[in-house]
Amino acid sequence: MSTEEEIGYADAIRQVSRSLQRRMKSIEDELKTADEDVRTEFEVRLDELHHMMHTVESLHR
């Protein structure tokens, strides 16, 4: 049986993960139509988001 704290922790991780996934999707969509000079900035942001997702997933374990 999960405690109230464990449920809250799991919910917070789920919310952060969903938020990061939405942001990644948004940037990926923008990247498709971006100019070459802005493309690099979007790719850097995507790399940062992938790193953050990896960090959040490691907290879940």
N, C-alpha and C positions, 0 to 999 in steps of 0.2 A: 504494500500500500504506500502510495506516494504522500509525502507531507505537503502541506500548503506551500511551503517554501520551494520544494522541488517542482511543484506544478507551476508556480510563478516563474521560476528560473527557466524551465523548459519553454514556457510561453514567451518570455522575453527573447530567448534565443531564436525562436520561430519567427517572431516579429522582426527582429534585426535581419535575419536571413531573407525573409520575404522583401523587405525594404531594399536590401542590397541587390537582390535578383531583379527587382523592378528597375532600379537605377542602371544595372548592367544592360538590361534589355533596351532601355531608353537610349543609352549611349551607343549601343550596337546599331540601333535604327538610325541615329544621327550620323554615325560613321559611314553608312552606305551612301549618303548624299553629300558628305562633307568635302570641302576643298582640301587640296593637298596640304596647305599650311596649317589647317585646323586638325587634320587627320592624326598627326603625331600627338597632339594634346589629348585627343580622345583615346588613343591607344595607351597612353600613359595612365589615364584615368581608369581604363579597363584593367590594366595590370594591377593598379592599386586596389580596385574592387575585388579582383580575384584573390589577392593576398588577404584582404579583410575577410572574405568568405572562408578561406582556408583557416584563418585564425578563429572565426566563430565556430566552424565545424569542430575544431580541436577542443574548444571549450565544452562542447556537447558530450564528448567522450568521457 
